[in-house]
Amino acid sequence: MNNYQNLINTIKALQDPIRIKIIEILHSEYERREFLSDKSEALNGFCPMDIAKILKEEGFNVSNTKLSYHLKELKENNLIYLARDGKRLFYVLKAEGFEILANWLENINVPPSVSNP
């Protein structure tokens, strides 16, 4: 798949408000986690139960099935990865998945806005 198609898929994956909130949770809600991992690849990860709890606290009423669907979409588009610690699963942000979007945005040269008289 070329970079253009990867960019399109990344943007499509991020078009849902629940997925945006999941990304925000995985990025900055570490203190709200109950389940922690000792494995290095999952240290910054969130188990689905923690994600569901935080979503509910934030007013997103998401069933377990719907949460699984959103996590699958983010994972398939390389925005998160799954790390296992025994029987528990942890979802972690995948920096490489955001590079395509960041590079594209960086290359957009928008001229400074000019005030209309």
Rosetta silent file (secondary structure, phi, psi, omega in degrees, C-alpha in Angstrom):
SEQUENCE: MNNYQNLINTIKALQDPIRIKIIEILHSEYERREFLSDKSEALNGFCPMDIAKILKEEGFNVSNTKLSYHLKELKENNLIYLARDGKRLFYVLKAEGFEILANWLENINVPPSVSNP
SCORE:     score description
SCORE:     0.000 S_00000001
   1 L     0.000  134.998 -177.751    0.000    0.000    0.000 S_00000001
   2 L   -80.488  168.938 -177.547    1.411    3.387   -0.914 S_00000001
   3 H   -63.193  -33.591  179.148    1.839    6.310    1.482 S_00000001
   4 H   -62.853  -45.478  178.663   -1.118    8.169   -0.039 S_00000001
   5 H   -66.896  -37.624  176.234   -3.460    5.264    0.721 S_00000001
   6 H   -61.965  -40.620  177.279   -1.952    4.921    4.209 S_00000001
   7 H   -61.598  -46.983  178.854   -2.642    8.617    4.796 S_00000001
   8 H   -59.423  -45.583 -179.714   -6.245    8.228    3.653 S_00000001
   9 H   -64.080  -37.840  178.137   -6.723    5.181    5.900 S_00000001
  10 H   -64.317  -45.817  179.613   -5.217    7.023    8.875 S_00000001
  11 H   -63.088  -41.641  177.876   -7.536    9.990    8.383 S_00000001
  12 H   -62.407  -40.288 -179.689  -10.533    7.661    8.037 S_00000001
  13 H   -65.108  -28.449 -177.454   -9.557    5.844   11.226 S_00000001
  14 L   -94.404    6.282 -177.253   -9.425    9.159   13.084 S_00000001
  15 L   -79.893  -10.355 -178.163  -12.772   10.471   11.850 S_00000001
  16 L   -95.752  130.509 -179.170  -14.735    8.940   14.726 S_00000001
  17 H   -59.999  -31.315  178.270  -14.946   10.926   18.001 S_00000001
  18 H   -67.614  -40.877  178.807  -14.669    7.756   20.075 S_00000001
  19 H   -66.627  -38.418  176.120  -11.408    6.823   18.360 S_00000001
  20 H   -60.746  -43.968  179.764  -10.075   10.349   18.893 S_00000001
  21 H   -64.948  -39.102  177.315  -10.935   10.023   22.592 S_00000001
  22 H   -60.781  -43.990  178.039   -9.248    6.598   22.764 S_00000001
  23 H   -60.060  -44.580  178.603   -6.078    8.138   21.296 S_00000001
  24 H   -61.979  -40.588  177.895   -6.255   10.938   23.875 S_00000001
  25 H   -61.489  -49.568 -178.084   -6.704    8.388   26.670 S_00000001
  26 H   -64.877  -23.369 -178.893   -3.729    6.328   25.504 S_00000001
  27 H   -84.623  -34.839 -167.490   -1.669    9.502   25.255 S_00000001
  28 H  -143.779    9.209 -175.902   -2.318   11.183   28.573 S_00000001
  29 L  -107.291   34.064 -174.212   -4.547    9.380   31.064 S_00000001
  30 H   -56.898  -37.858 -176.623   -1.898    7.202   32.727 S_00000001
  31 H   -70.151  -13.155 -179.176   -2.920    8.108   36.275 S_00000001
  32 H   -92.047    0.403  179.892   -6.451    6.811   35.646 S_00000001
  33 L   -76.673  143.211  172.478   -5.316    3.243   34.938 S_00000001
  34 L  -102.343  -35.833 -176.188   -6.121    0.470   37.399 S_00000001
  35 L  -100.790  121.057 -177.887   -4.402   -2.371   35.555 S_00000001
  36 L  -119.428  151.595  179.668   -0.655   -1.984   35.084 S_00000001
  37 L  -111.491  150.669  174.099    1.857   -4.169   33.326 S_00000001
  38 L   -96.251  -10.573 -177.976    5.428   -4.994   34.279 S_00000001
  39 L   -77.483  136.166 -174.522    6.367   -5.892   30.703 S_00000001
  40 H   -58.706  -39.082 -177.885    8.401   -3.202   28.961 S_00000001
  41 H   -73.220  -11.885 -178.630    6.324   -3.230   25.748 S_00000001
  42 H  -117.985    7.391 -176.145    3.133   -2.707   27.748 S_00000001
  43 L   -55.771  -41.668 -178.995    4.313   -0.270   30.443 S_00000001
  44 L   -94.932   14.606 -175.106    2.438    2.672   28.924 S_00000001
  45 L   -88.387  165.063  177.950   -0.483    0.532   27.851 S_00000001
  46 E  -123.426  134.739  173.593   -4.117    0.472   28.833 S_00000001
  47 L   -79.570  154.780 -178.808   -6.222   -2.621   29.233 S_00000001
  48 H   -56.449  -31.710  179.401   -9.639   -2.460   27.535 S_00000001
  49 H   -64.594  -39.647  177.208  -11.362   -2.350   30.944 S_00000001
  50 H   -67.811  -41.390  178.755   -9.544    0.859   31.832 S_00000001
  51 H   -61.127  -46.464 -179.507  -10.320    2.380   28.434 S_00000001
  52 H   -61.350  -42.531 -179.243  -14.011    1.482   28.811 S_00000001
  53 H   -63.605  -44.997 -179.585  -14.140    2.923   32.331 S_00000001
  54 H   -66.304  -41.964  177.189  -12.523    6.215   31.277 S_00000001
  55 H   -57.985  -44.366 -179.615  -14.771    6.500   28.227 S_00000001
  56 H   -63.007  -43.865  178.310  -17.817    6.024   30.444 S_00000001
  57 H   -61.403  -28.992 -179.386  -16.557    8.639   32.918 S_00000001
  58 L   -89.420    3.254  175.811  -16.124   11.038   29.986 S_00000001
  59 L    91.544   10.759  176.562  -19.700   10.506   28.822 S_00000001
  60 L   -96.999  109.690 -179.321  -19.050    8.060   25.974 S_00000001
  61 L   -89.785   94.320 -173.987  -21.479    5.174   26.387 S_00000001
  62 L  -120.158  126.348  176.658  -19.652    2.425   24.476 S_00000001
  63 L   -71.342  163.608  177.257  -20.420   -1.288   24.704 S_00000001
  64 H   -60.550  -38.062  179.343  -17.571   -3.791   24.945 S_00000001
  65 H   -63.910  -44.804 -179.534  -18.328   -4.936   21.398 S_00000001
  66 H   -67.645  -38.679  176.629  -18.164   -1.381   20.050 S_00000001
  67 H   -61.601  -44.091  178.177  -14.950   -0.685   21.991 S_00000001
  68 H   -59.147  -41.604  178.444  -13.389   -3.817   20.491 S_00000001
  69 H   -61.254  -46.808 -178.915  -14.392   -2.616   17.034 S_00000001
  70 H   -65.253  -40.974  177.878  -12.803    0.822   17.558 S_00000001
  71 H   -64.144  -39.271  177.815   -9.614   -0.690   18.981 S_00000001
  72 H   -62.147  -44.183  179.208   -9.433   -3.070   16.007 S_00000001
  73 H   -61.356  -43.784  179.151   -9.784   -0.152   13.567 S_00000001
  74 H   -66.200  -38.961  179.528   -7.011    1.790   15.292 S_00000001
  75 H   -67.924  -44.405 -179.820   -4.788   -1.297   15.394 S_00000001
  76 H   -63.998  -23.555  178.783   -5.375   -2.175   11.727 S_00000001
  77 L  -100.913   19.726  173.071   -4.354    1.359   10.779 S_00000001
  78 L    58.429   30.474  177.466   -1.123    1.132   12.799 S_00000001
  79 L   -95.186  -21.762  175.335   -2.108    3.810   15.307 S_00000001
  80 E  -140.074  162.788  171.975   -1.951    1.451   18.286 S_00000001
  81 E  -132.832  163.480 -176.292   -0.481   -1.958   18.990 S_00000001
  82 E  -106.109  126.513  175.487   -1.436   -4.768   21.289 S_00000001
  83 E  -118.663  141.139 -178.987    0.927   -5.986   24.007 S_00000001
  84 E  -108.607  141.190  172.042    0.196   -9.018   26.157 S_00000001
  85 E  -132.877   94.670 -173.673    1.083   -9.523   29.771 S_00000001
  86 L    66.684 -125.274  179.323   -0.061  -13.015   30.651 S_00000001
  87 L   -88.458  -11.230 -176.110   -3.786  -13.174   29.957 S_00000001
  88 E   -89.175  141.042  177.917   -4.213   -9.391   30.062 S_00000001
  89 E  -104.289  144.365  177.118   -4.078   -7.253   26.912 S_00000001
  90 E  -132.247  134.630  177.563   -2.729   -3.713   26.800 S_00000001
  91 E  -102.450  135.231 -174.969   -3.145   -1.185   24.001 S_00000001
  92 E  -132.135  143.353  175.171   -0.307    1.252   23.379 S_00000001
  93 E   -62.839  144.549  179.419    0.089    4.175   20.982 S_00000001
  94 L  -115.701  102.665 -174.444    2.253    3.392   17.979 S_00000001
  95 H   -54.774  -38.477 -177.507    4.287    6.478   17.048 S_00000001
  96 H   -59.816  -31.122 -179.178    5.049    5.167   13.569 S_00000001
  97 H   -67.299  -25.517 -179.867    1.354    5.180   12.745 S_00000001
  98 H   -91.114  -11.698 -177.211    1.147    8.914   13.275 S_00000001
  99 H   -63.161  -38.943 -179.611    4.275    9.701   11.233 S_00000001
 100 H   -61.145  -46.111  179.567    2.467    9.580    7.886 S_00000001
 101 H   -66.906  -44.429 -179.491   -0.071   12.127    9.074 S_00000001
 102 H   -62.590  -43.012  179.592    2.559   14.293   10.799 S_00000001
 103 H   -64.711  -40.681  179.637    4.808   14.285    7.717 S_00000001
 104 H   -64.021  -46.953  179.323    1.927   15.183    5.449 S_00000001
 105 H   -62.428  -37.974  179.193    0.833   18.045    7.703 S_00000001
 106 H   -63.891  -32.327 -177.685    4.416   19.254    7.985 S_00000001
 107 H   -85.970   -4.393  176.307    4.707   19.447    4.205 S_00000001
 108 L   -81.468  115.635  179.059    1.562   21.531    3.814 S_00000001
 109 L   -99.755   94.615  179.763    2.771   25.092    3.352 S_00000001
 110 L   -91.534  124.757  179.041   -0.184   27.236    4.239 S_00000001
 111 L   -67.111  151.911  178.990    0.461   30.923    3.679 S_00000001
 112 L   -58.672  144.697 -179.413   -0.207   33.165    6.665 S_00000001
 113 L   -71.276  145.328  179.778   -3.780   34.349    6.767 S_00000001
 114 L  -112.187  133.804  179.492   -4.438   37.853    5.610 S_00000001
 115 L   -69.785  136.663  175.780   -7.122   39.928    7.260 S_00000001
 116 L   -81.169  134.733 -179.590   -9.957   40.921    4.965 S_00000001
 117 L   -69.514    0.000    0.000  -10.579   44.675    4.930 S_00000001
